[in-house]
Amino acid sequence: MSDINGAILERLEKVVDKLSENSSKMGELLAVHNEKLDKQDRIDAVLFEKIESVHREINRRSDEIKKGCERDIRKVDDRLRTMEKKMWSIFGALSIISLSSLVQSDNRSSGT
C-alpha cells in the first residue's frame, strides 16, 4: 500500500511540476502578448495622429481652393458686368447714330 501511495504522490508531484511549468509558460506568453498589444496601441496612436494631420491639411487646402474659386468667380462676374455695360453703351450709341441718320435722311427727303 505504501508503494501505491508513493506512486500516487510521485505522480501528483509530476502533475504539479507540469502545471507549474505550464503556468510559468502561460505567464511568459501573456507578457509577450501584452507587450505586443502595447506596441500596437502606440503604433495606432501614431497612425491616428497622422490621419488627423492629413485630414487637417486636406481641409486647409480645400478651404484655400474654395476661396480661390470664389475669388475667380467674382472676377469673371465683374468682367462680364463691365462687358455688358460697354455693350449697352455701344448699343445706345449705335441707336442714337441710326436715329440721327434717319432724321437727317427724312429731313433731306422732305426738303427736296
Residue pairs with C-beta under 8 A, 6 or more apart in sequence:
none
